[in-house]
Amino acid sequence: MGSIKDVFHRMGSPRFFYHGSSVWVRGLYIVGVLGLIVGSFWGLALAPPDKYQGDSFRIMYMHVPSAHLAEMVYFACAVAGFVYVVWRMKMADVFITAAAPVGAVLTLLSLASGILWGMPTWGTGWVWDMRTTSVLVLLFLFFGLIALRQAIPRRDRAAYSVAILALVGVVNIPIIKYSVDWFTTLHQPASITFANEPTIETSMLWPLLVNTIGLYIFIAGVILAAMRVEVLKREQATEWVRAITRGMQR
C-alpha cells in the first residue's frame, strides 16, 4: 500500500513528471503519426467506396476519431478536475490546462468534418438536433475552461473553478453519446458498439480502428508535450528548472 501511495505522490510532483515523461513524448509522436499515415492511406486509398455514399464516406476517417477523442479528452479533464478538487494535485490542473485547447481543436475538427460529410449525404451541413447541438455545447465547454482560467487572476482559485466547471460539464458526454438513441436526430446510429456486431464492413472498419488508435496516441503525445511546457512555466522560479535552463543555454 505504501508503494502505491508513493507512486501516487510522485506522479503529482512536477519535477518527477517532467523528467519521467521526456522519453514518452517522442515515442507517442512517432507511433501516432505512423498509425495515422497507415490508417489514412488504407481508408482513403484502399478501402472500397460505400454502396450508398460513394467516396464521401471517407470523411469518416477524420470525423469519427476526432469526435470520439474530443469526448474522451473532456471526460479526462473531468477526472482531473475531481482529482484536483479532492487532493489539490498540481498535475491534475496542469493536465486540464494542456488538454482543454487540444479538446477544443478536436471538437472543431469534428464539427467541420461532420458538416462536410452531411452536405453530400443528407443534403445539409447543419441541423439543430440533439447530436450536433450537444457537440457544439462541448466546444463551448472547452472554450469555457480556457476563458475561466484567464478571467481569474489567482491561480489556485482559477484551478478550482475550472475543475468544478469540468465536473459539471461532464453531464454533456452521455448526452452526446446516446443522443441518437434517446432523441430523433439526423445523425446515423453508432456503427460500432460493445453490445452488437459492427454494422460496418471490415474492409472499412480496420482502417478506421488504426486511424483512431493512431490519433489517440498522437494526441496523448501532444497533451504530454503541452504539460511539460506548462510545468516549466509554473516552476520557472525553482532551482531544478533553472538548472535545465542553464543547460539549454550552453
N, C-alpha and C positions, 0 to 999 in steps of 0.2 A: 504493500500500500504506500509505504514511504517513497519508493522509487517512482511510482506513478505520480505522486504529488510533486516530486522533484522535477519530473519532466514537464508537468503542467506549469510549474512556476518558471522553468527555463524558457518554455515557449512564450511566456509573457514578457520575457526580457528582450528589449530592442537590440541590445548588443549580441546576445545569443542568436536571435533571429537573423540579424544582418550577416553574421559570419557563417551561420549554418545554411543559409539559403543561396549563397553565391553560386554554388555548383548546379543548383536546380534550375535556375533561370535559363541558362544556355541549353541545357538538355530538353527542357519543356519547349523552348522555341524550335529547336531542331526537329524533334519528334512531331510537334504540332504542325509545322509547315509541311513536313513530308506527308503527313496524313491528309492535309488539305489539298496538296498537289495531286496525290493519288486519287482521293475521293472525288475531287472536282473533274479531273480528266476522265475518270471512269464514268461519272454521271453525265457529264456534258458531251463527251465524245463517243463513248462505247455503249451506254445504256440505250435500248430501243425507244422510239417515240411512243408516247401514250396513245392508246386506242382512241380516246375522245379529245384529249387536249393537244395532241401533237407534240411539238417540241417546246411549247410554252410551259409544260410541267417541269422543265429543267430548272426553273426558278426555285423549285422546291429545295434544291441542294444548297441554296443560300438561305431561303426563308425559314425552313424548319429548324436547322441548327441554331440560327440566331434567335429565333423566337423562344425555343426551349431553353437556351442558355441564359437569355435575359431573365426569365423567370427564376432560374436557379441562382443567378447572381443576387437577385433581390432576396430570395429566401436565405442565402448565405449571409447577406447583410443583416437580416432579422435575427439570425442565430448569433451573429457577432454582437448585435445590439443587446440581446439577452445576456450574453457573457459580460458585456460592459456594465449593464445595469446591476447585475448581481455581484460581480467580482471586481469591477473597475479596472479591468485588464487593459493596459495601454494598447497592446497589439490588436485588440478587437476594434478599437476606434481607428487605428491605422488601417485595418482592413476595409472598414466602411469608407474611409476617405479615399482609398485607392480604387475600390470596386465600383463606387457609385457612378463616376464618369464612364467607366467601361460598360456598365449596365445600361446607361443612357444611350451610348452609341449602338449597342446591340439591339435595343428596343427600336431605335430609329431605323436601323437596317431591317429589322423585322417588318415594321410598318411600311417602309418604302418598297421592299420586295413583295409584300402582300398586295400592295396597290398595283404593282407591275403585273403580278400574277392574276389579279382579279379582273383587270380590264379585258384581256382576251378570253378569259374563262367564263366569267359571269356577266360581262358587259358593263361592269362598273368597277372603279378602283376603291370606292369607299361607301359603306353604308353604316348608319348609326345603330348597329345591332350590338348585342352584349359582348361578343368576342372582340370586335375592333375597338369598342368603347373602353373595355376593361384594359386592353393593351395600351391604349392612349393614356389611361389613368396610371398605368405602370410607368410610362415615360414621365408624367408629371411628378410621380413619387420620387423617381431618381433625381429629377431637377430639384425637388423639394429638399432632398438630403444634401445636395450640393449647396443650394441657396441658404438653407437654415444655418449651416456651418459658417458661411460667410457673414451672416447677419448678426451673429452673437460674438462679441469681442473675446470674452473669456473662454479659453479652450476647454476647460472642464465642463462648463455649462453647455457649450456648443456640443460637445461629445455626448452628454447625457440627453439633450434634446433630440439630437439626430438618432440616437439609439431608440428613444421612445417612438419617434416617427417611423423608423424601420419596423419596429414591432407592431405598431398599429396598422401600417400599410400592408403587412403580410397577408391580411384577410383577403386582399385582392388576388392573390395567387390561385387559390382554389376556384375563384370566380372565373379567372381566365381559363383554367384547366378544364372545368366542367360546363362552361358556358354553352358549348354546342349540344350538351346533353340536357341541361336544365331549361334552356330557352330556345326560341326559334331564331336561328341565325342563318346567314347566307354561307358562312364558312362550313366546309365539309367536316364530318366527324373525324376523330383521330383514326389514322390507318394502322397505328401500332399501339397496342395495349397489352397489359400483362395478363388480362383475363381471356383474351381471344387470339386466334391466329392472325398474323398481319394480313391486311387486305391489299397489300401492295406486292407486285411481282418481285421475286427475289433478285432478278436482274437489275431492278431499280432500288431495291431495299439495301443491298450490300454497299453500294457506293454512298448511299445516304448515311448509313451507320459509320462508315470510315470517315466521311466528311464531318459528321457530328462529333466523333471521338477526337478527330484532329483539331476541331475548333475548341473543344473543351480543354485540351492540353495546351494549345496555343494561348488561349485567354488566361489560363492558370499562370502561364509564364508572364503575360502582360501585367496581371494583377500583382504577382510576386515582385516583379521589377519596380512597379509603382510603389509598392510598400517599402521597398529598400530605399527609394528616393525620399519617401515621406519620413522614414526613420532618421535619415541623415539630416533632414531639415529640422526635425524636432529635437534631435540630440546634438546639434552642432556645437553647443557650449561644453559638451563633455570631453574628457581627455581622450577617450578612445576614438571619437570622431575626428578630433584634431590630429591625432596620430595618422589616421587614414588620409586626411587632407594633406598633411606634410609629405606623406609617402607619394601621393599623386603629383605633387609639385616638383619632386626631384627628377 
